[in-house]
């Protein structure tokens, strides 16, 4: 029998995150600080709208691009938060999570051999989605000394005549790094000068702890070059509702919508009705969750520093990215031994790219009670490695 598999997909390794959580699921008394999922329930008014839509029998397909009411609210949100104006009928579409938007944006924009610049450490989907779209991923290795920000120098080093797309993954998963206005402005100037396009993944835009988030699409000449991707999972604690969106120039969005039509049809109808309420009435919910995350963020950074681990201060998302280089172990070894010895699961930095070696990702999307218990176990493990226990 001939090989039934695509060599392209066989060559792509599975996510480096999953194996730890397969083990955790079978391990009694284990604590996981690895999943990027809010520990809050979806706010009641959002759930209520979803329930109401079911009670009203709204179980039909929506239009491929999504409910118009939702697209209008997305436009209102982007105007309010980012000073960006989009046409809800031609420049916005609703997707099955932000991940689908990343996938179809790359498929709509890339021809074979087109290069995509991907700063790493970063979300695990960018590289495989680039490969599946026929493009060539080019990695920009971010460094702790730069607070894991994308610098102008690193960007210019990697641009070639084949470069077409730059991924902007900020606020960043896994590092928690952010890009501030003056830093993004310099990047935007180069993007325009070199005639590039940007996929800006802004899924964590509401979870910033140092001023307001700035979208790269808001700089002169950038909106027509940018696919802005966002969603409801992180900001509104709606991970299981599977809802995201893309805002982009009509010429790009039209082709993204074509892929979406054939592969997906439309995003979940119940989720779309619920998301209207999230955008209309959810600002206070987001504020309260952000304040709670900020408290946990400060607690974790301080705790790791007290253990003697270098840990730069992250100002976005809900992760810290402490260094474990002084132990002479790989990130994978450290995480596996921590899981075996203390039953605490964190994610090796290498799950997010080779430049994550020597770091671990720790999520603080958990209760303070769980965080304190887990940190106590991590401290025991660190003391053992230091010969103090």
C-alpha positions in Angstrom: 0.0 0.0 0.0 1.3 3.5 -0.8 2.1 5.9 2.0 -1.2 7.5 2.9 0.4 10.5 4.6 1.6 13.9 3.5 5.3 14.3 4.0 4.7 17.9 4.9 2.6 17.2 7.9 4.6 14.2 9.0 7.7 16.5 9.2 5.9 18.9 11.5 6.5 17.9 15.1 3.5 17.8 17.5 3.1 20.6 20.0 5.7 20.6 22.7 3.1 21.5 25.3 0.8 18.5 25.2 3.0 15.7 26.5 3.3 17.2 30.0 -0.5 17.5 30.3 -1.1 14.0 29.1 1.1 12.9 32.1 -0.6 15.3 34.5 -4.0 14.0 33.6 -3.0 10.6 35.0 -1.1 11.9 38.0 -2.8 12.1 41.4 -2.3 15.4 43.3 -0.5 17.1 40.4 -0.8 20.8 39.9 -0.6 22.3 36.5 0.7 25.8 35.8 1.0 25.2 32.2 -2.3 25.8 30.4 -3.0 29.2 29.0 -6.6 29.2 30.1 -8.4 31.7 32.4 -9.5 30.2 35.7 -12.5 32.5 35.7 -16.0 31.4 34.6 -17.3 33.2 31.6 -19.2 36.2 33.0 -22.8 35.5 33.6 -24.3 38.1 31.2 -22.3 36.5 28.4 -23.5 33.0 29.3 -27.0 34.2 29.7 -27.0 35.6 26.2 -25.8 32.3 24.9 -28.5 30.4 26.8 -31.2 32.9 25.5 -30.1 32.3 21.9 -30.6 28.6 22.4 -34.0 29.1 24.0 -35.0 31.3 21.0 -34.0 28.5 18.6 -31.1 30.4 17.1 -29.3 27.2 16.1 -28.9 28.0 12.4 -25.8 28.9 10.4 -24.9 32.5 10.4 -23.4 34.2 7.3 -20.0 32.9 6.5 -18.3 36.1 7.8 -20.4 36.1 11.0 -23.4 37.9 12.6 -23.5 41.5 11.4 -24.4 42.6 14.9 -21.2 41.0 16.2 -19.1 42.5 13.4 -20.5 45.9 14.2 -19.6 45.5 17.8 -16.1 44.3 16.9 -15.7 47.5 14.8 -17.0 49.6 17.8 -14.5 47.9 20.1 -11.5 48.5 17.7 -12.5 52.1 17.3 -12.8 52.5 21.1 -9.7 50.7 22.1 -7.3 51.1 19.1 -8.6 54.2 17.3 -9.1 52.0 14.2 -12.0 52.2 11.8 -13.1 49.1 9.8 -16.1 48.4 7.6 -18.1 45.6 9.3 -19.3 44.3 5.9 -16.0 44.0 4.0 -13.1 44.2 6.5 -14.1 42.0 9.5 -14.8 38.3 9.8 -15.6 36.0 12.7 -13.5 32.8 13.1 -13.2 29.7 15.2 -10.8 31.2 17.7 -7.8 33.3 16.9 -6.0 30.2 15.7 -8.2 29.8 12.7 -7.6 33.4 11.8 -3.8 32.9 11.9 -4.1 29.8 9.6 -6.3 31.3 7.0 -4.5 34.7 6.9 -1.2 32.8 6.1 -3.0 30.6 3.5 -4.6 33.6 1.8 -1.3 35.6 1.6 1.5 33.2 0.9 2.9 31.7 -2.3 5.6 29.0 -2.3 8.9 30.3 -1.1 7.5 33.5 0.4 9.2 34.1 3.7 7.5 34.8 7.0 9.4 36.5 9.8 8.4 34.9 13.2 9.9 36.3 16.4 10.4 33.5 19.0 9.8 32.5 21.7 6.1 32.7 20.6 2.9 30.9 20.1 3.3 27.4 18.7 1.0 27.7 15.6 2.9 30.3 13.6 5.6 28.0 12.2 3.5 25.0 11.3 0.7 27.2 9.8 3.4 28.9 7.6 4.7 25.6 6.4 1.2 24.3 5.7 0.5 27.4 3.7 3.6 26.7 1.5 5.7 29.5 3.0 9.1 29.5 4.6 9.3 30.4 8.3 12.3 32.6 9.2 12.9 32.8 12.9 13.9 36.0 14.7 15.4 34.9 18.0 14.4 37.3 20.8 16.6 37.7 23.9 16.1 38.3 27.6 18.5 41.3 27.5 16.0 43.0 25.2 13.0 41.9 27.5 12.1 39.5 24.6 11.0 42.5 22.5 11.5 42.7 18.7 14.3 45.1 18.0 14.9 47.0 14.8 18.3 45.5 14.5 17.1 41.9 14.7 14.3 42.6 12.2 16.6 44.2 9.6 19.0 41.2 9.9 16.4 38.8 8.7 14.6 40.7 5.9 15.4 39.4 2.4 13.9 40.0 -1.0 11.6 37.0 -0.3 10.2 38.4 2.9 6.5 39.0 2.6 4.9 38.8 6.1 6.0 39.7 9.6 4.2 38.2 12.6 3.8 40.5 15.5 3.1 38.3 18.6 2.6 40.9 21.3 1.6 40.8 24.2 3.6 37.6 24.0 2.9 34.0 24.8 5.1 32.6 26.5 7.2 35.5 27.7 4.6 38.1 28.7 6.6 40.7 26.8 4.9 43.7 25.3 5.9 46.3 22.6 5.4 49.9 23.6 4.3 52.6 21.2 7.7 54.1 20.4 9.1 50.6 19.8 6.3 49.6 17.5 6.5 52.8 15.6 10.1 52.0 14.5 9.0 48.5 13.4 6.1 50.0 11.4 8.4 52.4 9.5 10.5 49.5 8.4 7.5 47.5 7.3 6.3 50.3 5.1 9.8 51.0 3.7 10.4 47.3 2.9 6.8 46.8 1.5 5.9 44.0 4.0 2.6 42.8 5.5 1.9 42.1 9.1 -0.1 39.5 11.0 -0.6 41.1 14.4 -1.8 38.6 17.0 -3.4 40.7 19.7 -5.3 38.0 21.6 -3.8 39.3 24.9 -4.3 43.0 24.2 -6.6 43.5 27.2 -4.1 41.9 29.5 -1.4 44.5 29.7 -0.1 46.0 33.0 1.9 49.0 31.8 -0.3 51.5 30.0 -2.8 50.7 27.2 -2.1 48.3 24.4 -1.2 49.9 21.1 -1.9 48.1 17.8 0.7 48.3 15.0 -2.2 48.8 12.6 -2.8 52.3 14.1 0.4 53.7 12.7 0.5 55.6 9.4 0.4 53.3 6.3 -0.1 50.2 8.5 -3.8 49.5 8.5 -3.8 48.6 4.8 -0.8 46.2 5.5 -2.1 44.5 8.6 -4.2 41.5 9.5 -5.3 42.2 13.0 -6.2 39.0 14.9 -8.1 38.9 18.2 -10.7 36.9 20.0 -12.7 36.3 23.2 -10.8 33.4 24.9 -8.4 35.3 27.0 -10.0 38.6 27.7 -13.5 37.3 28.4 -12.7 33.8 29.8 -14.4 32.2 26.7 -11.8 29.6 25.7 -14.4 26.8 25.1 -16.7 29.0 23.1 -14.1 29.0 20.2 -14.5 32.4 18.9 -12.1 34.9 17.3 -11.9 37.5 14.6 -9.8 39.1 11.9 -9.9 42.7 10.8 -8.0 43.3 7.5 -8.0 45.1 4.2 -10.9 43.9 2.0 -8.5 42.5 -0.6 -7.0 40.1 2.0 -10.1 39.4 3.9 -12.1 38.4 0.8 -9.6 35.5 0.2 -9.5 34.6 3.9 -13.3 34.3 3.8 -13.1 32.0 0.8 -11.0 29.5 2.7 -13.2 29.9 5.8 -16.3 29.2 3.6 -14.9 25.9 2.3 -13.2 24.7 5.5 -15.5 25.9 8.3 -18.7 27.5 7.0 -19.2 29.8 10.0 -18.2 30.2 13.6 -20.5 28.7 16.3 -23.8 30.6 16.3 -24.4 30.5 20.1 -20.9 31.8 20.7 -21.5 34.7 18.4 -24.6 35.9 20.1 -22.9 35.6 23.5 -19.9 37.6 22.1 -22.1 40.5 21.3 -22.9 40.9 25.0 -19.2 40.5 25.8 -18.2 43.5 23.7 -21.2 45.6 24.7 -21.2 45.0 28.4 -17.9 43.3 29.3 -15.4 46.1 29.9 -15.9 45.9 33.7 -15.4 42.1 33.7 -12.2 42.5 31.8 -11.0 45.2 34.2 -11.7 43.0 37.2 -9.9 39.9 35.7 -6.9 42.1 34.7 -6.6 43.4 38.2 -6.6 39.9 39.6 -4.0 38.7 37.0 -1.8 41.7 37.9 -1.8 40.7 41.6 -0.8 37.2 40.7 1.8 38.4 38.2 3.6 40.5 40.9 3.4 37.6 43.3 5.0 35.1 40.9 7.8 37.4 39.7 8.7 38.2 43.4 8.5 34.5 44.4 10.8 33.3 41.6 13.3 36.1 42.4 13.3 35.1 46.0 14.2 31.5 44.9 17.2 32.9 43.2 15.8 32.5 39.7 16.4 35.3 37.2 13.0 36.5 36.0 12.5 39.6 33.9 9.2 41.4 34.7 6.5 40.6 32.1 3.9 43.3 31.4 1.4 41.4 29.3 -0.6 38.1 29.0 -0.7 35.8 32.0 2.7 34.1 31.9 6.1 34.5 33.6 9.3 33.2 31.9 11.9 32.5 34.5 15.4 31.4 33.6 16.7 28.0 34.8 20.1 28.2 33.0 22.1 28.2 36.2 21.1 24.5 36.9 22.8 23.2 33.8 19.7 21.4 32.7 17.7 21.7 29.5 14.3 23.2 29.8 12.8 19.9 29.0 14.8 18.1 31.7 14.0 20.7 34.3 10.2 20.4 33.6 10.2 16.6 33.5 12.1 16.3 36.8 9.9 18.9 38.4 6.8 17.0 37.4 8.2 13.7 38.6 9.6 14.9 41.9 7.1 17.6 42.9 4.1 16.9 40.7 4.0 20.4 39.2 3.6 20.9 35.5 5.1 23.9 33.7 6.1 24.2 30.0 9.7 24.1 28.7 10.6 27.3 26.9 11.7 25.2 23.9 8.0 24.4 23.2 7.9 28.0 21.8 11.1 27.9 19.8 14.8 27.1 20.2 15.5 30.5 21.7 13.3 29.5 24.7 16.0 27.1 25.8 17.0 27.8 29.4 13.5 29.1 30.4 10.2 27.7 31.5 6.7 29.1 31.0 4.6 29.4 34.1 1.0 30.5 33.8 -0.7 32.6 36.5 -4.2 32.0 35.2 -4.8 30.0 38.4 -6.0 30.9 41.9 -3.6 32.3 44.4 -4.2 29.2 46.5 -3.0 26.9 43.7 -0.1 29.3 42.9 1.1 29.3 46.5 1.0 25.5 46.7 2.8 25.1 43.4 5.5 27.6 44.2 6.2 25.9 47.5 6.8 22.7 45.6 9.0 24.5 43.0 11.0 26.0 45.8 11.7 22.6 47.3 12.8 21.3 43.9 15.1 24.3 43.4 16.6 23.9 46.9 17.3 20.3 46.1 19.1 21.2 42.9 21.1 23.8 44.9 22.0 21.2 47.4 20.1 23.0 50.2 17.7 20.1 50.8 
